[in-house]
Amino acid sequence: MMAVSLLLAAGCGGSLSHRSVADMVGGELPLEAAVQRIRVEVPTGTVGVAAGSGRTLRYGGGVRRAADTAEDLARLEAIPLELTAVLDAKEPGTLVVKAPGIGVDDPKGVFGLELGLHVPPGIPLEVKIAGSGNVTLDHRNAATKVTTARGDLRVQWCAGALEASTRRGNVIVIDHAGDVDVDVGVGDLQVFVKQPDKLIRLVTGQGSLQCHVPGSTDLELDAAVAIGHISNGFGFHEEKTGDYSAAMRGKRGDGRTKIVLRSGAGTVSMIPKAFGEGSGARQGLDSMALLTVVVFVGLIVLMVVVRLVLRARGGAANGSAER
């Protein structure tokens, strides 16, 4: 079960010296035939979504809690650690799954929720975090929408239309197939689309963005930056539109895929990519593996050097004692 820990405050103050942690008992929510899509609502917390099976949503996770007094902590501990689910009367076919959190009548403190979900990959999904929290999506095969007030987003090996937004946070999309529409207030974007469809739209108010697509893509590019510059590997030319601003427009083939790139301040890059064994995900994993080896070897070398130095100092000390 995917779950990433995040400690989040809900109007907290004081020492918060009274603390506790607890696991959420894993459970299952059968998905009736009437369920056509799922919306997960989280007050504040981190969400990881992995591919499930059948017509069942499985969940698990945990929580970290903190309060100023033992009495307040006890009240936070009384919040049930379970999900509730009900069909939305205003949106027929939508199952609304709600996660626990600090309510208006609860004491101020910390309620750091971690939630892991296994969702059938072919069911359209929306993840909506009202406060702060990171979201990870893995191996989805249907339309997905993600919103968080503050947090990072990671989408990997998914297919189907993707719509995502965060007011502050970084976004990485790995080996996606389908439309991509991402809007960030402040943060960087790195997006690899191995099978583009009709639209790729990447917007950040402040930050740099990279868009990687196959070099053979028939596309129409519309890129602009208010402060910064634009580069590409498709032969398009950057046009200076002001002292600090730039734009780039161009078309290849029939322009089937519309690509819109915007940054208020940063660097915009449009990069042709050969997907496959050398995909963005594989390169990332290979880089991490190489980094791990380098660090491990470095530690070994450091230990050897320290041992030699200590041995040399010990020998010098013995020599001085003999003299």
Stockholm file with secondary structure:
# STOCKHOLM 1.0

chainA/1-323         MMAVSLLLAAGCGGSLSHRSVADMVGGELPLEAAVQRIRVEVPTGTVGVAAGSGRTLRYGGGVRRAADTAEDLARLEAIPLELTAVLDAKEPGTLVVKAPGIGVDDPKGVFGLELGLHVPPGIPLEVKIAGSGNVTLDHRNAATKVTTARGDLRVQWCAGALEASTRRGNVIVIDHAGDVDVDVGVGDLQVFVKQPDKLIRLVTGQGSLQCHVPGSTDLELDAAVAIGHISNGFGFHEEKTGDYSAAMRGKRGDGRTKIVLRSGAGTVSMIPKAFGEGSGARQGLDSMALLTVVVFVGLIVLMVVVRLVLRARGGAANGSAER
#=GR chainA/1-323 SS CCCCCCCCEESCCSCCCEEEEEEEEEEEEECCTTCCEEEEEESSEEEEEEECCTTEEEEEEEEEEEESSHHHHHHHHTSCCCCEEEECSSSTTEEEEECCCCCTTSCSEEEEEEEEEEECTTSCEEEEEEEECCEEEESCCSCEEEEEEECCEEEESCBSCEEEEEEECCEEEEEEESCEEEEEEECCEEEEEEECCSEEEEEEEESCEEEEEETTCCEEEEEEEEEEEEEESSSCCCEECSSSCEEEEEEETTCCEEEEEEEEEEEEEEEEECCSTTCHHHHHHHHHHHHHHHHHHHHHHHHHHHHHHHHHHHHHHHHHHHC
#=GC SS_cons         CCCCCCCCEESCCSCCCEEEEEEEEEEEEECCTTCCEEEEEESSEEEEEEECCTTEEEEEEEEEEEESSHHHHHHHHTSCCCCEEEECSSSTTEEEEECCCCCTTSCSEEEEEEEEEEECTTSCEEEEEEEECCEEEESCCSCEEEEEEECCEEEESCBSCEEEEEEECCEEEEEEESCEEEEEEECCEEEEEEECCSEEEEEEEESCEEEEEETTCCEEEEEEEEEEEEEESSSCCCEECSSSCEEEEEEETTCCEEEEEEEEEEEEEEEEECCSTTCHHHHHHHHHHHHHHHHHHHHHHHHHHHHHHHHHHHHHHHHHHHC
//
